[in-house]
Amino acid sequence: MIGFIVFGLVVGVLARLIKPGKQNLSLVATLLLGLAGSVIGGIVASALGTGDIFELNILGAIVAIVAAVLLIGVAEGLSGRNKGARV
């Protein structure tokens, strides 16, 4: 489980590096989005029969990073929309 959390943080950091532009997300938000991406990657890899949800495999890692990049984009969009509504 600790390895899963560490991998989630790595996925979150990689997703922030891949996503162009400046992200206004905290380290905790990066960790949570990375964990969410890891869970999504594990579920997809498990559904495709490449391993268990908590197993580290290349397909799950790729899907986790892509999912985390998309989640960061959604989080930025939601936070940007909320900031614009306050002005």
Secondary structure, DSSP 8 states (H G I E B T S, - for coil): -HHHHHHHHHHHHHHHHHS-S-----HHHHHHHHHHHHHHHHHHHHHTTSS-TTS--HHHHHHHHHHHHHHHHHHHHHHHHHHHHH-
